[in-house]
């Protein structure tokens, strides 16, 4: 998707291992981004070797609202990196996340998502069709579901 990528960045801590594997496979440098600068030592928020203007792809494990992912994107942009986009393993497909990525001008692509998870679980008999609406309702309003 991003043939011009020069650096792979993982979002700490859940995506560090995944990002390292991608960087290794692509023979690219790896950096990672904390949610906030360290309170001691060098006080870095971004660890690893990168240069201003380098093209970066961010790797994330899970997208819920997208806020922690986008905080990493903004930290990288703040240092002068050119963030090409973000790749993640899974998304719950919350509308809030879609809106947040759109507002931030950052593309987000995932390997799988909540809809696919439900479909596969039904195909394998892990859940029955009677629970699908319950699961879909949770995704529409997770903050108020069950209250």
N, C-alpha and C positions, 0 to 999 in steps of 0.2 A: 504493500500500500504506500509505503514511503521510501522510495528508492534513494532519495537524497539524504537520508538520516545519517548523522555523524556520531551521535551519542544516544545511548539508551538510559533512561532515568526510571528508577523504581520508586514508588511511593512507600515510605516507611510505615510500618514495618512489614505489613502483609505481602507486599509485592517485591520486596528486595530479592528473594530467591528466584521468583519468576523473571524479573528483569535481568538478573545476572545470567540466567539460562539463555534468554533471548540475545543479550549482548555477546555471550560466548559463541552462540550459534552463528551470529552475523559477523563475528570477529570485530566488534566495536567496543569502544570504551563504555564503562558503566559508572553511573553516579546514582546516588539516592537522595531523596528529599524528605526531610522531617516535617512534621506539622508546624514546628516552630524552631527557632534557633536554640541551640544548646545553651543552658544557663551557666556553663563553665567551660574551661579549656578555650578553644578557638571560637566558641559561640557560633559555629557554622550551622546553617539550616540545610545546606547542600554539601554533601560529602563526595569527593572524587574530583578528577581532573577534567575540566571543561574550559572552553574559551568563549568570550563574547562573540555572538553571532552564529555559533554552531547550531546546526539543525538537530533538534532533540525530539524523540518519541518517548512519551511517558507510558509506563506499564503499571497497571493497577490490578488488584485481585477482584474486588467487589465494588460495584457502583450501587449505592442506595440513593442518596440525594445528590451526590456528586461534589459535595462541598470540600471534602478532604482532598479529593483528586484535583479539583480546581485550585485549591490553595497551593498545591505543588506546582501546578501549571503557572500560577501567578508568581510564585517565588522564582521559578526559572526565567520567566519573562522579565522579572525585575532585575535579573543579573545580565540581561542582554541576550539570553538564548532565544532562538527562534523555535518555538514549540510547534511542530508539524501536526500533532494530534495525540490522542490518547487511545491506547488499546487495553481492554480489560478482559478478564475471564468471564465474568457474570454480571448481569444487571437485573434488578427487580423491575425495571421499566417504569419507575415512578415518573409521572408527568413533571414533577419538580426537578428531577435530574435532567430530563430533556430540555426544560426551560433554562436551567442553569448553564448547561453546556452551550446552548444556542446563544444566550446572553453574553457568555464569555468568548464567543467566537472560536470555540475549540471543538473539533470533531471528536466523536467518541464511538469506537467500534468495539463490540464484544464478541467473544466466541460463543456464548450461550446467553439465555435469558429466562425469565420467569415463565413466559408462555411456553417455551420449548420444554422446560422442566416439567410443567404440568402435563403436556402432551405425551412425553416419554413415560412419565409415571403412570398415566392412564393406559398406554399401550402395553406396559409390563405388569399391569394389574396391581400396582402399588397403591393407587387410589382409585376409587370408583367415580363414575360420572356425577353422582349425587353431591360430591364434595367440590366439584370444579367451581360452581358459583360461589361457594364460601371462600375458596382460595382467590378467586378473581375479586371478590368484594374486599378482602384484606388488602390486595394490591392497590385498589382505588383509594382507600382511606385507612392506611395502617395506623395512623396516629389516634384514630377514634374507634377502630374496629374492636368489637367485643365489649365496649363500655356501655 
